[in-house]
Amino acid sequence: MATKVRGVFERPPGSGDWWIRYHDQHGREHREKVGRRSAAIAAYQKRKTEIREGRFFPEQLRHRVRVGFAQIADDALLYAERHKGERSAREDRWKMARLLKWFSDRPAADLRPEEIDSRLAELSRRGLAPATVNQYRALLSLTYSLAVRAGKVPENPLRRVPIRRTNNARVRFLTVQEEMELRSALRRLCPRREPEVDLALHTGMRRGEQYGLRWQDIDLERGLITIPRSKHGEKRWLPINSAARLALGLLRDQDHGPRVCGPRGRRWFDRAVQAAGIHDFRYHDLRHTFASRLVMAGVDLRTVQELMGHKTLLMTLRYAHLSEAHTREAIEKIAAGDWRRPTGTVTGTTARPTAVSPP
């Protein structure tokens, strides 16, 4: 086995393609694909000497070597493997495959903001949500930021590509009638999937959380579901109510191995929604239904925030308007004269209401 040399590595392992990695006098990282291992060792030593003697100019290197988009895409995926979670890295690989179909044979420095924006607009026309299009933009921006840092491209063109506006305030939830129609369609088309819908309706899990759930994460004795890694990278816990417990029992009988639910595909759900005649409803809206029903049942927003796994209360406030009974009760306090009773202090003194006769 060859002795490992600092700054010299083979990627992919066993390919015979050797690279060098080094930092210039300004601390910027550079990578170069060289070829054979011996040539890579010599190139690394040469670069270190140039940097030490002040003879290294990355601008000249850029003009001498035309770095392809495929190369900087490879660097971005390597970064994702090292610094992101398994799920995020997997999603980056999936998205990068589409980007490579567009740009793999192009020099990275030749891509213009207008062309990138046009490609992202194409995704929008295909029906992808603005938030999803922004994820492609973010991956491209990361790819170019790493390439700029490594001296492989002169600038990041994504700085001049606008971010799509998103509507995160969308709240779509099932009505009682729609739920009846959906269950009827599920029982006709895919009855084994109904417990998965029940689990979503009674836990509010994100789709990725639900279909990544394993039986080792379920504690029926304590009545808790553990989400090992939520959207924000943190562990969280969900209580199991009676309906979710029943759904888990049915899923256990189906025996999907170590996973709680069946295959992650969602065509079965889309078909059931269409057959039920329900419009503008996605699997994620089962989560909205869970939150909406909590609020309409009078559960306070802080508890809803905790159950939903929202990072901030602002995300939960989108459901606040559904608490009609709560707001009606609050407004009645004015009619009952509750505002006249002292409730605390104002600027350090006891609040003294002015005597006002009722009209």
C-alpha positions in Angstrom: 0.0 0.0 0.0 1.4 3.4 -1.1 2.3 5.9 1.7 -0.2 8.6 2.1 1.1 12.0 0.9 -0.4 15.2 2.4 -2.5 17.2 -0.1 -2.6 14.3 -2.7 -5.7 12.1 -3.0 -7.3 9.7 -5.5 -11.0 10.4 -6.4 -12.9 8.2 -6.9 -10.8 5.6 -5.1 -9.4 3.1 -7.5 -10.0 5.3 -10.6 -6.4 6.2 -11.2 -7.3 9.9 -11.2 -5.1 11.8 -8.7 -5.8 15.3 -7.3 -4.0 17.8 -5.3 -5.4 20.1 -2.6 -3.6 23.1 -1.2 -4.2 26.6 0.2 -2.7 29.8 -1.2 -1.1 32.7 0.6 -4.6 34.1 1.3 -5.9 30.9 2.8 -8.1 30.0 -0.2 -8.4 26.3 -1.0 -7.4 25.1 -4.5 -7.9 21.7 -6.1 -6.4 20.4 -9.3 -6.9 17.1 -11.2 -3.4 16.1 -12.3 -3.4 12.5 -13.5 -0.9 9.9 -12.2 0.1 9.7 -8.5 3.7 10.6 -9.1 2.7 13.6 -11.2 0.3 14.7 -8.5 3.0 14.6 -5.9 5.3 16.6 -8.1 2.6 19.2 -8.8 1.7 19.6 -5.1 5.3 20.2 -4.2 5.6 22.7 -7.1 2.5 24.6 -6.0 3.7 24.8 -2.4 7.0 26.2 -3.6 5.3 28.8 -5.8 3.1 29.9 -2.9 6.1 30.1 -0.5 8.1 32.2 -2.9 5.2 34.4 -3.9 5.1 33.1 -7.5 1.6 31.6 -7.4 -1.1 33.5 -9.3 -4.5 31.6 -9.4 -5.8 33.9 -12.1 -3.1 32.6 -14.5 -4.1 29.1 -13.4 -7.7 29.7 -14.3 -6.8 30.9 -17.8 -4.5 27.9 -18.3 -7.0 25.2 -17.1 -10.6 25.3 -18.3 -12.5 23.7 -15.4 -15.7 21.9 -16.4 -19.0 22.2 -14.6 -18.8 18.4 -13.9 -15.6 18.9 -11.9 -17.0 21.6 -9.6 -20.2 19.6 -9.3 -18.1 16.7 -8.0 -16.5 19.0 -5.5 -19.9 20.1 -4.2 -21.1 16.5 -3.8 -17.9 15.7 -1.9 -18.6 18.6 0.4 -22.2 17.5 1.0 -21.0 14.0 1.9 -18.6 15.4 4.5 -20.6 18.3 6.0 -24.3 17.5 5.5 -26.5 14.8 6.8 -27.2 11.6 4.9 -30.6 12.7 3.8 -29.4 16.2 2.6 -26.5 14.7 0.7 -28.8 12.2 -1.0 -31.1 14.9 -2.1 -28.1 17.0 -3.4 -27.0 14.0 -5.5 -30.5 13.6 -7.0 -30.7 17.3 -7.9 -27.2 17.5 -9.2 -28.0 14.7 -11.6 -30.5 17.0 -13.3 -28.1 19.9 -13.3 -25.4 17.7 -14.9 -27.8 16.9 -17.8 -27.9 20.6 -18.6 -24.3 21.7 -17.9 -22.0 18.7 -17.7 -20.2 19.4 -21.0 -19.8 23.1 -20.3 -16.8 25.0 -18.8 -18.0 26.2 -15.4 -16.9 29.8 -16.0 -19.0 30.0 -19.2 -22.4 29.7 -17.5 -24.2 33.1 -17.4 -26.8 34.2 -14.9 -29.4 34.6 -17.6 -29.0 31.0 -18.8 -29.2 29.6 -15.3 -32.3 31.6 -14.6 -33.9 30.3 -17.7 -33.3 26.7 -16.7 -34.8 27.4 -13.3 -37.8 28.9 -14.9 -38.1 25.7 -16.9 -38.4 23.8 -13.6 -41.2 26.1 -12.6 -43.1 25.5 -15.9 -42.9 21.8 -15.2 -44.8 22.3 -12.0 -42.1 22.4 -9.3 -42.9 24.6 -6.4 -41.0 27.9 -5.9 -39.4 26.5 -2.7 -38.1 23.5 -4.7 -36.7 25.6 -7.5 -34.9 27.7 -4.8 -33.3 24.5 -3.6 -31.8 23.9 -7.0 -30.6 27.5 -7.0 -29.0 27.0 -3.5 -27.2 23.9 -4.6 -25.8 25.7 -7.7 -24.8 28.6 -5.5 -23.0 26.3 -3.1 -21.2 24.6 -6.0 -19.9 27.9 -7.4 -19.0 29.3 -4.0 -16.8 26.3 -3.4 -15.3 26.7 -6.8 -14.6 30.4 -6.3 -12.9 29.6 -3.0 -10.8 27.0 -4.7 -9.8 29.4 -7.5 -11.5 27.4 -10.2 -13.9 30.1 -11.4 -13.7 33.9 -11.1 -17.2 34.5 -9.7 -20.4 33.0 -8.6 -23.1 33.7 -11.3 -25.9 32.8 -8.9 -25.4 36.1 -7.1 -27.3 37.7 -10.0 -30.0 35.0 -10.2 -33.1 36.0 -8.3 -34.6 33.8 -5.6 -38.2 32.7 -6.3 -40.9 34.1 -4.0 -42.6 31.5 -1.9 -45.9 31.4 -0.2 -45.2 29.6 3.1 -48.5 30.8 4.5 -50.5 28.2 2.5 -52.7 26.2 4.9 -54.8 23.5 3.2 -56.5 21.0 5.4 -59.1 18.2 5.0 -62.7 18.9 5.8 -64.7 16.2 7.5 -66.5 15.4 4.1 -63.2 15.4 2.2 -61.7 12.9 4.8 -64.7 10.6 4.3 -64.2 10.7 0.5 -60.5 10.2 0.8 -60.9 7.1 3.0 -63.5 5.7 0.7 -61.0 6.0 -2.2 -58.2 4.6 -0.2 -60.2 1.5 0.7 -61.1 0.9 -3.0 -57.7 1.5 -4.5 -55.0 0.8 -1.8 -56.5 -0.3 1.5 -53.1 -1.2 3.0 -52.1 2.5 2.8 -54.9 3.9 5.0 -52.9 3.4 8.3 -50.1 5.5 6.9 -52.6 8.3 6.3 -53.9 7.9 9.8 -50.4 8.0 11.2 -49.8 11.3 9.4 -53.2 12.8 10.5 -52.5 12.0 14.2 -48.8 12.8 14.5 -48.2 15.6 12.1 -44.9 14.1 11.0 -43.3 15.4 7.9 -43.4 13.0 5.0 -39.6 12.4 5.2 -39.8 11.8 8.9 -42.7 9.3 8.5 -41.1 7.3 5.8 -37.7 7.2 7.5 -39.3 6.0 10.7 -38.1 2.6 12.0 -39.6 0.4 14.7 -36.7 1.0 16.9 -37.9 4.6 17.1 -41.3 3.6 18.5 -41.9 3.2 22.2 -45.4 1.9 22.6 -45.0 1.4 26.3 -44.2 5.0 27.0 -46.4 6.2 24.0 -43.6 8.1 22.2 -42.2 8.3 18.7 -38.6 9.5 18.4 -37.6 11.4 15.3 -33.8 10.9 15.3 -33.1 13.8 13.0 -35.8 16.3 12.2 -35.7 19.0 9.4 -33.6 21.2 11.6 -31.1 18.4 12.4 -32.4 17.9 16.0 -34.0 15.0 17.7 -37.6 15.4 18.7 -40.4 13.3 20.3 -44.1 12.9 19.5 -46.8 11.4 21.7 -48.9 8.6 20.4 -52.6 9.0 20.7 -55.1 6.1 20.4 -55.7 6.6 16.7 -51.9 6.6 15.9 -51.5 3.5 18.2 -54.1 1.7 16.2 -52.5 2.7 12.9 -49.1 1.5 14.2 -50.6 -1.9 15.1 -52.0 -2.3 11.5 -48.6 -1.3 10.0 -46.8 -3.8 12.3 -49.1 -6.6 10.9 -48.1 -5.6 7.3 -44.4 -6.3 8.2 -42.4 -3.8 6.2 -39.2 -5.0 7.8 -37.3 -2.5 10.0 -39.3 0.4 8.5 -42.7 1.3 9.9 -44.4 2.4 6.6 -44.4 0.9 3.1 -42.4 2.3 0.1 -42.1 6.1 0.0 -43.7 6.6 -3.4 -46.7 8.9 -3.5 -48.5 7.9 -6.7 -51.0 5.9 -4.7 -51.9 9.0 -2.6 -52.3 11.2 -5.7 -54.5 8.6 -7.3 -56.7 8.4 -4.2 -57.0 12.2 -3.9 -58.0 12.4 -7.6 -60.5 9.5 -7.2 -62.0 11.3 -4.2 -62.5 14.5 -6.2 -60.4 16.5 -3.8 -58.6 19.5 -5.4 -55.3 21.1 -4.5 -54.3 18.6 -1.8 -50.9 17.1 -1.3 -49.5 14.6 1.2 -47.9 17.4 3.2 -51.3 18.9 3.7 -52.1 16.0 6.1 -49.6 17.7 8.4 -51.5 21.0 8.0 -54.7 19.1 8.8 -53.1 17.8 12.1 -52.1 21.3 13.1 -55.4 22.9 12.1 -57.4 20.4 14.0 -55.3 21.0 17.1 -55.9 24.7 17.0 -59.6 24.3 16.3 -59.8 22.0 19.3 -58.5 24.8 21.5 -54.9 23.6 21.9 -52.6 26.6 22.6 -50.1 27.6 19.9 -47.0 26.9 22.0 -48.1 23.3 22.3 -48.9 23.1 18.6 -45.4 24.6 17.9 -43.8 21.8 19.9 -45.9 19.0 18.4 -45.2 20.3 14.8 -41.4 20.7 15.5 -41.5 24.3 14.3 -38.3 26.2 15.0 -40.1 29.4 15.7 -43.6 30.4 16.8 -43.9 32.4 13.6 -44.4 29.2 11.5 -47.2 28.1 13.9 -49.0 31.5 13.7 -50.3 30.7 10.2 -52.9 28.5 12.0 -54.0 31.1 14.6 -57.0 32.3 12.6 -58.6 28.9 12.9 -59.1 29.3 16.7 -62.5 31.0 16.3 -63.7 30.0 19.8 -60.6 31.4 21.4 -60.8 34.7 19.6 -64.6 34.9 20.3 -63.9 34.3 24.0 -61.2 37.0 24.0 -63.5 39.6 22.4 -66.3 38.8 24.8 -64.1 39.8 27.7 -64.4 43.4 26.6 -68.2 43.2 26.6 -68.1 41.7 30.1 -66.0 44.5 31.4 -62.9 42.4 32.2 -60.6 45.1 30.9 -61.6 47.3 33.9 -59.9 45.0 36.4 -56.3 45.7 37.2 -54.1 42.9 35.7 -50.5 44.1 36.3 -48.2 47.0 36.1 -47.6 49.7 33.6 -44.2 51.4 33.6 -43.6 50.2 37.1 -46.9 51.3 38.7 -50.2 49.5 39.3 -52.6 50.0 36.4 -55.6 52.1 37.6 -58.5 51.9 35.2 -60.5 55.1 34.8 -64.1 54.8 36.0 -66.3 54.7 33.1 -70.1 54.3 33.3 -71.6 51.8 30.9 -73.5 53.4 28.0 
